[in-house]
Amino acid sequence: MIEKQQVVSRDERAVLVGLIHKEQSEREVQEYLDELAFLADTAGAQAVKRFTQKLAHPDRATFVGKGKLEEIRQYVVGKDIQLVIFDDELTGSQIANIQKELKVKVIDRSDLILDIFARRARTAQAKVQVELAQYQYILPRLRGMWTHLERQKGGIGMRGPGETEIETDRRIVKDKISLLRKRLGEIDKQALTQRKDRGEYIRVALVGYTNVGKSTIMNLLSKSEVFAENKLFATLDTTTRKVVFEQTPFLLSDTVGFIRKLPHHLVESFKSTLDEVRESDILLHVVDISHPRYEDQIDVVNRTLAELKSLDKPTVLIFNKMDLYEAQTFDEWLSDEVKKDILQQLKNSWQEKTHGNCVFISATERRNIDELRKTILDKVIELYRERYPYKSEYFY
């Protein structure tokens, strides 16, 4: 029988493992591991060591080579490590083989993300979406997961080895997936009805990489209290508020953040939540400009928007965390004039790239929020005039 529990326990000591191969450079792998460490911290684990290896392609049996696996084993034994997290997806047999050697819990990035989503889910829709994604993750790994789950204190697993039991569990998982899909379909219908009942309002959606400040900006613009913290995936459930700027009303939605290497089955499960993005009229793409690879994060979000067929919507790039960017970029000895020139060159560059559709703000310091409000208001009024010209009371 399937027993679903948390994958990561609080305060577990973990090591991270990444592979440098032809599709991933050393610099990229270190950035992915930075993000993986943040994911581990969000789940409650403490990443104390990183291991990387250069291989042309992952080892089919153990993902990394035997020598590297032995190096990891010695560290795990000597440093009281309870958890090993791989940055790439592992097969069921790889998990079983690695666990047999290391004698500790082994998970991959997808499993870790699913664990965080399970902790963060609040509404019935989010809970069903996460549960569906978990079972879709389990299904192809059932055979290999038997041995590694027998020794786990926590995690998603089965009890009692044997071919008959595996086949039984496979049927149970397939039935559960079918049931969850049906339930999710019913919830989606209810959500669709609610969205249709919102009337002829222009819809604006906040999108962006995870942890860029969308919920903080949502709170600023809508004057409401939406949960926000410095963790990945602080928001799972879409929050929608009616906002009025200068007597012009519109609907503003906060959505789940995107991330690199997001498990495909998780994206599929959350397609319904992302309907807010598909059905929106204007996108506010929030960017953490203080992040060293913020342009890569923009590309990740744009690729996801393209998957949702939403990349061609009117979009405003909101470059958030300017206070952190300036603190990281400017030395104390720089004159105010030089700082001003550097900022102006940055703004001019992005104004040109976005044809003027960008704003630079600091949500925590409430810097440049008036310009942000005006930019959004101008876009909203423009769309109202185009779609609902008879609603002139909104504009005067």
N, C-alpha and C positions, 0 to 999 in steps of 0.2 A: 504494500500500500504506500502511496506517496505521502510524505510528510514534509510540508513546506515550512521552513523556519528562516531566520535571518542567516545570511552567509557570513557576515562580519560581526564579531563581538566587540564591544567597547574596549578600548585600550589594548587591543591585540598588537603585538609587535610584528611588523611585516617587512619582507624584502620585495623589491620590484625587479622584474626581468624584461628586457627588451632585446630585439634582434635587429642588427644592422645588415640589411641586404640590398639588392640592386634597386628596390623600390623605396627604400628608406635610408637616408644619409645619417651619419653619426649625429649631426646637429639636430635633425628632425627627431631622431629617437630620444635624445636628451629632452627636447621640448615635450614630446609625448609622455615621457616619464615624469616631467614636472607636473603635467596635468594629471597623470595617474596618481602621483603623491597627493595632490589636492583632492582627488576623488576618494582616496583612502582616508584622508583626514575627515572629509565630509561624512564618510560611513562610520567613523569612530576609531579607525586603526592608525597606528603610528609607523610610517615608513622610515626604517632606520638604515637601509642599505640598498644600493642599486647594482645590478649585474647586467652587462651588455656583452654581446658576442657578434662577431662578423661571420656570417654564413651566406652562401649563395642563395639558399632557400631553407626554410625550417626543416628540422629533422622530423621524419614522419612518425617516429616512435616517441621521442621525448622533447620535440620542438627545438631545444638547444643540444649541442653535442655532449657526449659522455663526460669529457673532461670538465666542461663548464658546469654540468649537472653535479659532478663530484665536488667542485669548488663551492657551489651553492649549498650542498649537503653539509660540508664541513662547517660552513658559516652558521647554518641553521642550528646545528647541534651545539656549537660553541657559544652561541649568543642568545639562546632561549627564544627562538623565533617560532611563532604559532601559525604564521600565514605567509604564503608565497603568491604574489600576484603577477601574472603575465600580461603584457600590454596588448597582445594580439589574441584572437580567438583560438582556443584549444579544442581539439576533438575529444570525445569521451575517452578514447583509448589513450591519448596523450596525457589527459588528466590522471587516469589510472596508473600509467607507467611512471609518471613523475612522482605521484603520491607514494607509490611503492618504494621509490628510492629515498625520498625526503622524509617520509613518515610524519608530515604535517599537512594541514589543509592547503589545497591548491585551487586557485580560481583564476579566471581571466578578466579582462576589462569589461566584457559584456555582463558577466555575472556580477561584478562589482556595481556597475551602473544599475542593473536590475534591482540589486539590494537597496541602493539609495532611493530608487523610484518607489520601492515597496514601503520604505520608511516614510516617504514624503506624501504618498497618496492620501487624500482626505475625502474627496467626494466618491460616491458610488461609481461614477464613470471612470475616474482615475484608478480606483482599486481594481475594477474589472479589467481595464486595459493592461495594468501591470501584471495581474495574475495570468492573463492570456499570453503576454510576452514571456513570462517565466516558464509556462508549460511548453511554449514553442521552442524555447531554449533547451529544455530538458529532453524533448522527444528524440532528436537525433543522437543524443549522448547517453541514452539509457544503458546500453550494453557496457560501455566503458566506465560508467559512473558507479556501478555496483560496489567494486572493491574500495574505491576512494571514499564513498559515502558511508561504508560500514564503520570507518574509524572516525568520522566527523561527529563532533559534539553539536555543532550547529550547521546550518546550510540546508539546501534543498536536497532531499535524498530518499532512498528506499531502504527497506530492511528485509533481510532474508534472501540470500543469493540463489540462483538457479534459473535455468532456461525458461521453465514454465512460468515462474514468477515475473521474469522480464517481459514475456509476451503478455501476461496479464496486466502488468503495469503499462505496457505500450497501449493496450486497448483502453485502460482507464484514462491515460493522458489524452488520447485521441477523442474519447467521449467528453472529457472535461473541456478540451479546446472547442469542440462543437457547441457545447452548452454555453461557454463563455462568449463565443461569437454571436450566438442567438441573443443572449442577454445584452451584449454591447449594441447589437442592432436595435433592440427595443429602446435602450437609453438614448441612442443617436436620434431615433425618431422623435423622442420627447424634446431633445435639445434643438432639433431642426424646427419643431413647432414653436418653441420659445423664441428662436431667432427670427422666425417669420412674423411673430407678434410684435416685433420691435418698431414696426411702422417705417415711414419713409425718412429714416435718419441716415446721414452719411456715417459709415463705419470706419474707424481708424484702429489699426492694430500695431502694438509694439512687438517688434521681433528683434532677434539678435542672438549672439553667442551666449552661453550660460555665464552668469555672474558679471554682466556688464553694467548692471544698474537699472534694468527695465522696471522692476517693482518700485524702486525709489522714485523714478520719474513718474510712474503711474500715480503714486501717492501725491507727488507735487502737483500734477496736472488736474487730478480729480478730487484732491483734498479729502481722500479716503485713506483708510488704514489697510493696506495690502501687505501681507507678510514679506519681509525683505531681510536678508542677512548675507554675510560674506561667506557663502557656501555655494557649491555647485548644485543646480536644480532646486533652489529654494522654492520656486513656484512650479507646480505641476499642473494645477487646475487653472483653466482660463477664467480670468476675472473680467467682467464687463461692467463699466459704469457710464451713466449719462453725464456728460460734461457740457457746460455752457460757457462759452467765451463771448463776451460782449453781445449777449442776447442770442447768440448763434449756438444751438444745441447739436451735439453729435455723440456717437457711442465710442468709447475708448476701451480696448481690450488688451490685457496683458497675457502673454502666451509663454509656453514652456521654452526654455533656452535650448539652442542647438549646441552640438559638440562634435569634434572629430571622432571618427570611428564609432559613431552611434550605432548600436546593433540594429540590423535591418528589420528584424521582427518587432523591435521596439518602435521604430518609425511607423511600421504598418499598424501596430496597435493604437498608436496615438494620432493616426490620420484624422479621426473624428474630432479630437481636441483641436487639431490644426485647421479644422473647417473655418474657425474664426479668421485665420489668415487668408484662406481661399475666398471667403465671402466678404472680406474687407474691401473698402474703396481706396484707402490710403495706407501705406506702410510707413511706420517710423522705425527705421533700422538703427538700433542703438549699438554703438561701438565703444569699447574700452580703449581709448587712445593711449593710455599709459602702458598697455601690454606690448611687450617687445615685438610680437608677431601679430599685431592687430589687423594688418592687411590680409594675412592668411585666414584669420577668423572671419573677415568680411567675405572672403571667397567661399568658406565653408557654409556660411548662412545663405549666400547667393545660390550655391549648388542645391541646397535643401529647398529654397524657394522655387528654383527651376523644377525640381521634382514635384512640387505642389502646384506647378503651372501658375505661379504668382509673381514671377520675376519682373513682368512687364507692368505691374501696377505703379501708379504714382508713388514715389518713395522719397523720404527725407532722411539723409544720414545724420544721426545725432552723435557727435563725438563727445562722449562723456568722460569724466575724471580728468579734466584739464588741470586741476590742481595737482594731481599726482604726476601727470606728464611734465609739468613745469618743474616740479621738485626733482624729478629724475633727470631732466634734460639740462637745466641751467646750473652752472657753477656759481658760487657766491661772488666771484670776481667779475662776472659779466655785468656790463652796464645795463640800465633799464632800456636804453635805446637799442642795444644789440638784441636783448630779449624780445623787444617789440618787433624788430625786423624779422627775427626767426619765426615768431608766431604768425606774422603777416604772410611770410612766404609759404608756411604750412597751409594757412587758410586759403590763400590765392590758388595754390596747387589743387586743393580739393574742391574749391568753388568751380574751377575749370573742368575738373573731371566729372563733377555731378551737375554741371550747368546751373550752378547756384543753389542746388537743393541740399544744402548741408548747414548745420549749426554746431557751434563749439560751446559746450557748457560744462559746469560742475554741479551735479545734482545735490551733492552733500553740502556744498557751499552756497547753493541757490544762485550760482553765477550765470548770467545771460539767459535766465528763464523767460524774461519778457520777450526777447527775440525769438525764443522757441515757440512761445504761445502765439506770437504774431505770424510766424511761418506756418504753423499748423492751421490757424484761423484763415489765412489767405487761401490755403489749399482747400479747406472745407467749403468756404464760400464759393470758390471757383466751381467746385463740383455741384453744389446746390443750384447755382445759376444755370449750369449746363443740364442737370437732370430734372430739377423741380423749379422751373422759372416762376411758377405761380406762388411759390412760398416766399414772396418778397418780404414778409414780416420778419424773416430771419436776418435780413441784411440791413435793416434800418432801425 
